[in-house]
Amino acid sequence: MKVGTDGVLLGAWTDVSKAKRILDVGTGTGLIAIMLAQRTDALIDAVETDENAYKQACSNSDNCPWGRRIQIHHTSFQEYTMKTNYSYDLIVSNPPYFINSLKNPGKSKETARHTTTLDYSDLLQNSSKLLSDGGILSVILPYEESKLFIIKAQEYGLLCNKKLKIIPHSGKPVKRMMMQFSKTSEPIHESTLIIEQEKRHQYSKEYINLTKEYYLSF
């Protein structure tokens, strides 16, 4: 599984200022969990259902400098919620997002990209159960799906208080939205990030400043 821009953005942008215990839902290669371990002193749990991804996440975690604070669990978020005794200051997820589109022929990619094993209701309901009173849920979704997610979140007592619209290239429409939710109503903070300027690989200063700690090329 490749390291994706979505995961890097979410791991770099998410507010970790009050996070002492973190849960990464659908960790994949372990990228976001490792990034958050780099940014904090928090204890981090990460769940992953796909066996190959789980093994890769374990290997990546074991070989990173912060691995002693990361625990990878080979289970679904639904099952993990039922058996854990922890509550979390931060739950982060780069979740499956294609709801009605054609399935990917590769099983691992299908699980990673389609809401066949973790739909929005499951993610929101279980996040609401595990979040501490002041906890945050942080996710990234395609722009159109994000609108549905914000509405759905209210059914589980989770209110959006921070949004970042992601534009892949200057002059193009918004492609992704990063969002943070909590159980308390707060003024919504909205902003926009352009990744590339007019030329390919000509990255914006804002994108470089956000992600430079994680790319060797910056």
C-alpha atoms as an extended CHARMM CRD file, in Angstrom:
* protein
*
       218  EXT
         1         1  MET       CA              0.0000000000        0.0000000000        0.0000000000  PROA      1               0.0000000000
         2         2  LYS       CA              1.4210000000        3.3700000000       -1.0220000000  PROA      2               0.0000000000
         3         3  VAL       CA              1.7120000000        6.3970000000        1.2150000000  PROA      3               0.0000000000
         4         4  GLY       CA             -1.0670000000        8.7440000000        0.1140000000  PROA      4               0.0000000000
         5         5  THR       CA             -1.3200000000       12.5120000000        0.2390000000  PROA      5               0.0000000000
         6         6  ASP       CA             -4.6020000000       12.2720000000        2.1750000000  PROA      6               0.0000000000
         7         7  GLY       CA             -2.9410000000       10.4670000000        5.0580000000  PROA      7               0.0000000000
         8         8  VAL       CA              0.0180000000       12.8480000000        5.1640000000  PROA      8               0.0000000000
         9         9  LEU       CA             -2.3070000000       15.8550000000        5.1890000000  PROA      9               0.0000000000
        10        10  LEU       CA             -4.4700000000       14.4470000000        7.9730000000  PROA      10              0.0000000000
        11        11  GLY       CA             -1.5120000000       13.4100000000       10.1040000000  PROA      11              0.0000000000
        12        12  ALA       CA              0.0840000000       16.8350000000        9.7540000000  PROA      12              0.0000000000
        13        13  TRP       CA             -3.0790000000       18.9580000000       10.1730000000  PROA      13              0.0000000000
        14        14  THR       CA             -4.9240000000       17.2560000000       13.0180000000  PROA      14              0.0000000000
        15        15  ASP       CA             -4.9740000000       19.1320000000       16.3300000000  PROA      15              0.0000000000
        16        16  VAL       CA             -2.9350000000       17.1360000000       18.8640000000  PROA      16              0.0000000000
        17        17  SER       CA             -2.5920000000       19.8370000000       21.5090000000  PROA      17              0.0000000000
        18        18  LYS       CA             -4.6880000000       17.9720000000       24.1060000000  PROA      18              0.0000000000
        19        19  ALA       CA             -4.1040000000       14.3920000000       22.9570000000  PROA      19              0.0000000000
        20        20  LYS       CA             -2.7800000000       11.9940000000       25.5700000000  PROA      20              0.0000000000
        21        21  ARG       CA             -4.3800000000        8.8770000000       24.0980000000  PROA      21              0.0000000000
        22        22  ILE       CA             -5.0670000000        8.5470000000       20.3510000000  PROA      22              0.0000000000
        23        23  LEU       CA             -6.9160000000        6.0090000000       18.2030000000  PROA      23              0.0000000000
        24        24  ASP       CA             -6.2190000000        5.6440000000       14.4670000000  PROA      24              0.0000000000
        25        25  VAL       CA             -9.1340000000        3.8990000000       12.7390000000  PROA      25              0.0000000000
        26        26  GLY       CA             -8.1730000000        1.9660000000        9.5960000000  PROA      26              0.0000000000
        27        27  THR       CA             -4.4730000000        2.6300000000        9.9840000000  PROA      27              0.0000000000
        28        28  GLY       CA             -3.3900000000        0.9450000000        6.7230000000  PROA      28              0.0000000000
        29        29  THR       CA              0.4100000000        1.1060000000        6.6850000000  PROA      29              0.0000000000
        30        30  GLY       CA              0.4490000000        2.8620000000       10.0490000000  PROA      30              0.0000000000
        31        31  LEU       CA              1.3700000000        6.2070000000        8.4590000000  PROA      31              0.0000000000
        32        32  ILE       CA             -0.9600000000        8.4530000000       10.4640000000  PROA      32              0.0000000000
        33        33  ALA       CA             -0.2980000000        6.6550000000       13.7420000000  PROA      33              0.0000000000
        34        34  ILE       CA              3.4530000000        7.1010000000       13.2450000000  PROA      34              0.0000000000
        35        35  MET       CA              3.0670000000       10.7740000000       12.2820000000  PROA      35              0.0000000000
        36        36  LEU       CA              0.9840000000       11.4430000000       15.3950000000  PROA      36              0.0000000000
        37        37  ALA       CA              3.5230000000        9.6040000000       17.5350000000  PROA      37              0.0000000000
        38        38  GLN       CA              6.1930000000       11.8760000000       16.0690000000  PROA      38              0.0000000000
        39        39  ARG       CA              4.1340000000       14.9640000000       16.9480000000  PROA      39              0.0000000000
        40        40  THR       CA              3.1360000000       13.9720000000       20.4960000000  PROA      40              0.0000000000
        41        41  ASP       CA              3.9970000000       11.9770000000       23.5900000000  PROA      41              0.0000000000
        42        42  ALA       CA              0.6190000000       10.2330000000       23.4010000000  PROA      42              0.0000000000
        43        43  LEU       CA             -0.1250000000        6.5350000000       23.6470000000  PROA      43              0.0000000000
        44        44  ILE       CA             -1.5530000000        5.4280000000       20.3060000000  PROA      44              0.0000000000
        45        45  ASP       CA             -3.7970000000        2.5230000000       19.3790000000  PROA      45              0.0000000000
        46        46  ALA       CA             -4.4510000000        1.7220000000       15.7200000000  PROA      46              0.0000000000
        47        47  VAL       CA             -6.9370000000       -0.7400000000       14.2540000000  PROA      47              0.0000000000
        48        48  GLU       CA             -6.7710000000       -2.4560000000       10.8680000000  PROA      48              0.0000000000
        49        49  THR       CA             -8.8740000000       -5.3090000000        9.4300000000  PROA      49              0.0000000000
        50        50  ASP       CA             -6.7930000000       -6.1930000000        6.3610000000  PROA      50              0.0000000000
        51        51  GLU       CA             -4.1500000000       -8.7670000000        7.3080000000  PROA      51              0.0000000000
        52        52  ASN       CA             -1.4620000000       -7.5980000000        4.8740000000  PROA      52              0.0000000000
        53        53  ALA       CA             -1.9180000000       -3.9700000000        5.8770000000  PROA      53              0.0000000000
        54        54  TYR       CA             -1.8690000000       -4.9640000000        9.5600000000  PROA      54              0.0000000000
        55        55  LYS       CA              1.4590000000       -6.7920000000        9.1200000000  PROA      55              0.0000000000
        56        56  GLN       CA              2.9380000000       -3.8480000000        7.2570000000  PROA      56              0.0000000000
        57        57  ALA       CA              1.7260000000       -1.4200000000        9.9380000000  PROA      57              0.0000000000
        58        58  CYS       CA              3.3080000000       -3.5920000000       12.6330000000  PROA      58              0.0000000000
        59        59  SER       CA              6.5860000000       -3.6800000000       10.7420000000  PROA      59              0.0000000000
        60        60  ASN       CA              6.5880000000        0.0780000000       10.1480000000  PROA      60              0.0000000000
        61        61  SER       CA              5.7200000000        0.7660000000       13.7720000000  PROA      61              0.0000000000
        62        62  ASP       CA              8.3910000000       -1.5940000000       15.0890000000  PROA      62              0.0000000000
        63        63  ASN       CA             11.0240000000        0.0940000000       12.9400000000  PROA      63              0.0000000000
        64        64  CYS       CA             10.1910000000        3.7050000000       13.7340000000  PROA      64              0.0000000000
        65        65  PRO       CA             11.6570000000        5.6780000000       16.6790000000  PROA      65              0.0000000000
        66        66  TRP       CA              8.2550000000        6.0430000000       18.3660000000  PROA      66              0.0000000000
        67        67  GLY       CA              7.0670000000        2.4370000000       18.0700000000  PROA      67              0.0000000000
        68        68  ARG       CA              7.0370000000        1.7720000000       21.8230000000  PROA      68              0.0000000000
        69        69  ARG       CA              4.0000000000        4.0830000000       22.1260000000  PROA      69              0.0000000000
        70        70  ILE       CA              2.0600000000        2.5240000000       19.2120000000  PROA      70              0.0000000000
        71        71  GLN       CA             -0.0830000000       -0.6120000000       19.4930000000  PROA      71              0.0000000000
        72        72  ILE       CA             -1.5520000000       -2.0720000000       16.2730000000  PROA      72              0.0000000000
        73        73  HSD       CA             -4.7130000000       -4.1800000000       16.6100000000  PROA      73              0.0000000000
        74        74  HSD       CA             -5.8460000000       -6.6410000000       13.9270000000  PROA      74              0.0000000000
        75        75  THR       CA             -9.5760000000       -6.0840000000       14.3140000000  PROA      75              0.0000000000
        76        76  SER       CA            -12.4700000000       -3.9690000000       13.1060000000  PROA      76              0.0000000000
        77        77  PHE       CA            -13.3780000000       -0.6760000000       14.6980000000  PROA      77              0.0000000000
        78        78  GLN       CA            -16.7490000000       -2.1150000000       15.6750000000  PROA      78              0.0000000000
        79        79  GLU       CA            -15.1450000000       -5.0660000000       17.5070000000  PROA      79              0.0000000000
        80        80  TYR       CA            -12.4960000000       -2.8780000000       19.0920000000  PROA      80              0.0000000000
        81        81  THR       CA            -15.1230000000       -0.5040000000       20.4770000000  PROA      81              0.0000000000
        82        82  MET       CA            -16.9020000000       -3.3830000000       22.2040000000  PROA      82              0.0000000000
        83        83  LYS       CA            -13.7910000000       -4.7230000000       23.9590000000  PROA      83              0.0000000000
        84        84  THR       CA            -11.6940000000       -1.6530000000       24.8220000000  PROA      84              0.0000000000
        85        85  ASN       CA            -11.8410000000        0.0600000000       28.2060000000  PROA      85              0.0000000000
        86        86  TYR       CA            -10.1740000000        3.2450000000       26.9970000000  PROA      86              0.0000000000
        87        87  SER       CA            -11.5680000000        6.6000000000       26.0220000000  PROA      87              0.0000000000
        88        88  TYR       CA             -9.6580000000        8.7990000000       23.5690000000  PROA      88              0.0000000000
        89        89  ASP       CA             -8.7330000000       12.4580000000       23.3760000000  PROA      89              0.0000000000
        90        90  LEU       CA             -8.3210000000       12.0970000000       19.6130000000  PROA      90              0.0000000000
        91        91  ILE       CA             -9.7360000000        9.6600000000       17.0860000000  PROA      91              0.0000000000
        92        92  VAL       CA             -8.3820000000       10.0570000000       13.5770000000  PROA      92              0.0000000000
        93        93  SER       CA             -9.4300000000        8.2830000000       10.3910000000  PROA      93              0.0000000000
        94        94  ASN       CA             -8.7780000000        8.3740000000        6.6780000000  PROA      94              0.0000000000
        95        95  PRO       CA            -11.9360000000        6.2970000000        6.1720000000  PROA      95              0.0000000000
        96        96  PRO       CA            -13.4180000000        4.3540000000        3.2500000000  PROA      96              0.0000000000
        97        97  TYR       CA            -15.3800000000        6.8650000000        1.2190000000  PROA      97              0.0000000000
        98        98  PHE       CA            -16.8210000000        5.5230000000       -2.0430000000  PROA      98              0.0000000000
        99        99  ILE       CA            -20.4530000000        4.6950000000       -1.2170000000  PROA      99              0.0000000000
       100       100  ASN       CA            -22.1690000000        3.9400000000       -4.5240000000  PROA      100             0.0000000000
       101       101  SER       CA            -19.2920000000        3.6520000000       -6.9790000000  PROA      101             0.0000000000
       102       102  LEU       CA            -18.0740000000        0.4540000000       -8.6710000000  PROA      102             0.0000000000
       103       103  LYS       CA            -16.0300000000       -1.8000000000       -6.4260000000  PROA      103             0.0000000000
       104       104  ASN       CA            -12.2830000000       -2.1080000000       -6.9170000000  PROA      104             0.0000000000
       105       105  PRO       CA            -11.2960000000       -5.6000000000       -8.1540000000  PROA      105             0.0000000000
       106       106  GLY       CA             -8.4800000000       -5.7810000000       -5.5850000000  PROA      106             0.0000000000
       107       107  LYS       CA             -9.8640000000       -6.8660000000       -2.2040000000  PROA      107             0.0000000000
       108       108  SER       CA             -7.4260000000       -4.8120000000       -0.1220000000  PROA      108             0.0000000000
       109       109  LYS       CA             -8.0170000000       -1.6790000000       -2.1690000000  PROA      109             0.0000000000
       110       110  GLU       CA            -11.7690000000       -2.2370000000       -2.0410000000  PROA      110             0.0000000000
       111       111  THR       CA            -11.6680000000       -2.4250000000        1.7590000000  PROA      111             0.0000000000
       112       112  ALA       CA             -9.5190000000        0.6890000000        1.9380000000  PROA      112             0.0000000000
       113       113  ARG       CA            -11.6100000000        2.7950000000       -0.4330000000  PROA      113             0.0000000000
       114       114  HSD       CA            -15.2260000000        1.6150000000       -0.1670000000  PROA      114             0.0000000000
       115       115  THR       CA            -17.6420000000        1.7070000000        2.7600000000  PROA      115             0.0000000000
       116       116  THR       CA            -18.1650000000       -2.0670000000        2.7340000000  PROA      116             0.0000000000
       117       117  THR       CA            -16.6390000000       -2.8160000000        6.1510000000  PROA      117             0.0000000000
       118       118  LEU       CA            -16.9140000000        0.5860000000        7.8780000000  PROA      118             0.0000000000
       119       119  ASP       CA            -19.7360000000        2.9050000000        6.8780000000  PROA      119             0.0000000000
       120       120  TYR       CA            -20.1600000000        6.4640000000        8.1080000000  PROA      120             0.0000000000
       121       121  SER       CA            -22.7090000000        5.5120000000       10.7610000000  PROA      121             0.0000000000
       122       122  ASP       CA            -20.3630000000        2.8870000000       12.2370000000  PROA      122             0.0000000000
       123       123  LEU       CA            -17.4590000000        5.3210000000       12.2890000000  PROA      123             0.0000000000
       124       124  LEU       CA            -19.4940000000        8.0870000000       13.8950000000  PROA      124             0.0000000000
       125       125  GLN       CA            -21.3930000000        5.9540000000       16.3860000000  PROA      125             0.0000000000
       126       126  ASN       CA            -18.3070000000        4.1930000000       17.6960000000  PROA      126             0.0000000000
       127       127  SER       CA            -16.2520000000        7.3890000000       17.7330000000  PROA      127             0.0000000000
       128       128  SER       CA            -18.9480000000        9.0660000000       19.8090000000  PROA      128             0.0000000000
       129       129  LYS       CA            -18.7680000000        6.1870000000       22.3020000000  PROA      129             0.0000000000
       130       130  LEU       CA            -14.9850000000        6.2650000000       22.6510000000  PROA      130             0.0000000000
       131       131  LEU       CA            -14.3090000000       10.0090000000       22.6310000000  PROA      131             0.0000000000
       132       132  SER       CA            -13.5780000000       11.6950000000       25.9380000000  PROA      132             0.0000000000
       133       133  ASP       CA            -15.7150000000       14.7140000000       26.8140000000  PROA      133             0.0000000000
       134       134  GLY       CA            -13.2260000000       17.1070000000       25.2530000000  PROA      134             0.0000000000
       135       135  GLY       CA            -12.1440000000       14.6830000000       22.5380000000  PROA      135             0.0000000000
       136       136  ILE       CA            -11.8160000000       15.3210000000       18.8030000000  PROA      136             0.0000000000
       137       137  LEU       CA            -12.6600000000       13.2120000000       15.7660000000  PROA      137             0.0000000000
       138       138  SER       CA            -10.5360000000       14.1800000000       12.7570000000  PROA      138             0.0000000000
       139       139  VAL       CA            -11.2160000000       12.8230000000        9.2570000000  PROA      139             0.0000000000
       140       140  ILE       CA            -10.5290000000       13.5070000000        5.5760000000  PROA      140             0.0000000000
       141       141  LEU       CA            -13.0780000000       12.8180000000        2.8280000000  PROA      141             0.0000000000
       142       142  PRO       CA            -13.8260000000       13.7800000000       -0.7710000000  PROA      142             0.0000000000
       143       143  TYR       CA            -15.5680000000       17.1490000000       -0.7920000000  PROA      143             0.0000000000
       144       144  GLU       CA            -19.0540000000       15.9490000000       -1.7620000000  PROA      144             0.0000000000
       145       145  GLU       CA            -18.9940000000       13.0770000000        0.7360000000  PROA      145             0.0000000000
       146       146  SER       CA            -17.8560000000       15.4650000000        3.4690000000  PROA      146             0.0000000000
       147       147  LYS       CA            -21.1510000000       17.3660000000        3.2760000000  PROA      147             0.0000000000
       148       148  LEU       CA            -23.1010000000       14.1770000000        3.9910000000  PROA      148             0.0000000000
       149       149  PHE       CA            -20.6860000000       13.2260000000        6.7690000000  PROA      149             0.0000000000
       150       150  ILE       CA            -21.1640000000       16.5530000000        8.5840000000  PROA      150             0.0000000000
       151       151  ILE       CA            -24.9390000000       16.1200000000        8.5460000000  PROA      151             0.0000000000
       152       152  LYS       CA            -24.6850000000       12.4790000000        9.6310000000  PROA      152             0.0000000000
       153       153  ALA       CA            -22.3430000000       13.3610000000       12.4900000000  PROA      153             0.0000000000
       154       154  GLN       CA            -24.9950000000       15.4930000000       14.1460000000  PROA      154             0.0000000000
       155       155  GLU       CA            -27.1370000000       12.3680000000       14.6350000000  PROA      155             0.0000000000
       156       156  TYR       CA            -24.4160000000       11.0600000000       16.9680000000  PROA      156             0.0000000000
       157       157  GLY       CA            -23.8420000000       14.2980000000       18.8450000000  PROA      157             0.0000000000
       158       158  LEU       CA            -20.6830000000       15.2360000000       16.9420000000  PROA      158             0.0000000000
       159       159  LEU       CA            -20.4480000000       18.8010000000       15.6660000000  PROA      159             0.0000000000
       160       160  CYS       CA            -18.0050000000       20.0520000000       13.0390000000  PROA      160             0.0000000000
       161       161  ASN       CA            -15.8720000000       22.9120000000       14.3500000000  PROA      161             0.0000000000
       162       162  LYS       CA            -12.9780000000       22.9950000000       11.8990000000  PROA      162             0.0000000000
       163       163  LYS       CA            -12.7360000000       22.5380000000        8.1240000000  PROA      163             0.0000000000
       164       164  LEU       CA             -9.8840000000       22.6720000000        5.6490000000  PROA      164             0.0000000000
       165       165  LYS       CA            -10.7500000000       22.5330000000        1.9440000000  PROA      165             0.0000000000
       166       166  ILE       CA             -8.0540000000       20.8770000000       -0.1700000000  PROA      166             0.0000000000
       167       167  ILE       CA             -7.4450000000       22.0620000000       -3.7450000000  PROA      167             0.0000000000
       168       168  PRO       CA             -4.9730000000       19.7810000000       -5.5830000000  PROA      168             0.0000000000
       169       169  HSD       CA             -3.9000000000       22.3280000000       -8.2280000000  PROA      169             0.0000000000
       170       170  SER       CA             -4.2980000000       26.0760000000       -8.4910000000  PROA      170             0.0000000000
       171       171  GLY       CA             -7.4270000000       26.8800000000      -10.5040000000  PROA      171             0.0000000000
       172       172  LYS       CA             -9.0350000000       23.4780000000       -9.8420000000  PROA      172             0.0000000000
       173       173  PRO       CA            -12.1160000000       22.8310000000       -7.6680000000  PROA      173             0.0000000000
       174       174  VAL       CA            -11.9890000000       21.5800000000       -4.0920000000  PROA      174             0.0000000000
       175       175  LYS       CA            -11.2610000000       17.8420000000       -4.0310000000  PROA      175             0.0000000000
       176       176  ARG       CA            -10.9650000000       16.9280000000       -0.3460000000  PROA      176             0.0000000000
       177       177  MET       CA            -12.1440000000       18.2520000000        2.9980000000  PROA      177             0.0000000000
       178       178  MET       CA            -10.4820000000       17.7220000000        6.3530000000  PROA      178             0.0000000000
       179       179  MET       CA            -12.8290000000       18.0930000000        9.3070000000  PROA      179             0.0000000000
       180       180  GLN       CA            -12.6650000000       18.0380000000       13.0810000000  PROA      180             0.0000000000
       181       181  PHE       CA            -15.6440000000       17.1880000000       15.2670000000  PROA      181             0.0000000000
       182       182  SER       CA            -16.3230000000       17.4130000000       18.9870000000  PROA      182             0.0000000000
       183       183  LYS       CA            -19.2610000000       16.9820000000       21.3440000000  PROA      183             0.0000000000
       184       184  THR       CA            -19.4230000000       20.7230000000       22.0690000000  PROA      184             0.0000000000
       185       185  SER       CA            -20.7010000000       23.5070000000       19.8360000000  PROA      185             0.0000000000
       186       186  GLU       CA            -17.9730000000       25.9400000000       18.7790000000  PROA      186             0.0000000000
       187       187  PRO       CA            -17.6020000000       28.5630000000       16.0310000000  PROA      187             0.0000000000
       188       188  ILE       CA            -16.5590000000       26.8050000000       12.8170000000  PROA      188             0.0000000000
       189       189  HSD       CA            -13.0710000000       27.6690000000       11.6020000000  PROA      189             0.0000000000
       190       190  GLU       CA            -12.7980000000       27.2990000000        7.7990000000  PROA      190             0.0000000000
       191       191  SER       CA             -9.7280000000       27.6150000000        5.5790000000  PROA      191             0.0000000000
       192       192  THR       CA             -8.3870000000       26.4420000000        2.2130000000  PROA      192             0.0000000000
       193       193  LEU       CA             -5.1260000000       24.7980000000        1.1780000000  PROA      193             0.0000000000
       194       194  ILE       CA             -3.7770000000       24.6110000000       -2.3940000000  PROA      194             0.0000000000
       195       195  ILE       CA             -1.2570000000       21.7810000000       -2.8060000000  PROA      195             0.0000000000
       196       196  GLU       CA              0.3570000000       22.6020000000       -6.1680000000  PROA      196             0.0000000000
       197       197  GLN       CA              0.6350000000       25.9040000000       -7.9980000000  PROA      197             0.0000000000
       198       198  GLU       CA              0.4410000000       26.2790000000      -11.7930000000  PROA      198             0.0000000000
       199       199  LYS       CA              3.1950000000       23.7520000000      -12.5140000000  PROA      199             0.0000000000
       200       200  ARG       CA              3.2280000000       20.1200000000      -11.3790000000  PROA      200             0.0000000000
       201       201  HSD       CA              5.4060000000       19.5770000000       -8.2850000000  PROA      201             0.0000000000
       202       202  GLN       CA              5.5150000000       23.3320000000       -7.6940000000  PROA      202             0.0000000000
       203       203  TYR       CA              4.1240000000       23.1010000000       -4.1860000000  PROA      203             0.0000000000
       204       204  SER       CA              2.5630000000       26.0010000000       -2.3350000000  PROA      204             0.0000000000
       205       205  LYS       CA              4.3190000000       27.4950000000        0.6750000000  PROA      205             0.0000000000
       206       206  GLU       CA              1.3360000000       26.5410000000        2.8370000000  PROA      206             0.0000000000
       207       207  TYR       CA              1.5580000000       22.8800000000        1.8200000000  PROA      207             0.0000000000
       208       208  ILE       CA              5.3300000000       22.7930000000        2.3450000000  PROA      208             0.0000000000
       209       209  ASN       CA              5.0220000000       24.3980000000        5.7760000000  PROA      209             0.0000000000
       210       210  LEU       CA              2.3240000000       21.9100000000        6.8070000000  PROA      210             0.0000000000
       211       211  THR       CA              4.1110000000       18.7450000000        5.6410000000  PROA      211             0.0000000000
       212       212  LYS       CA              7.8460000000       19.5430000000        5.5580000000  PROA      212             0.0000000000
       213       213  GLU       CA              8.5760000000       17.5030000000        8.6920000000  PROA      213             0.0000000000
       214       214  TYR       CA              7.4610000000       14.3540000000        6.8330000000  PROA      214             0.0000000000
       215       215  TYR       CA              8.9260000000       14.7040000000        3.3220000000  PROA      215             0.0000000000
       216       216  LEU       CA             12.6470000000       14.3200000000        2.6610000000  PROA      216             0.0000000000
       217       217  SER       CA             12.3000000000       16.4260000000       -0.5040000000  PROA      217             0.0000000000
       218       218  PHE       CA             11.1810000000       19.5650000000        1.3540000000  PROA      218             0.0000000000
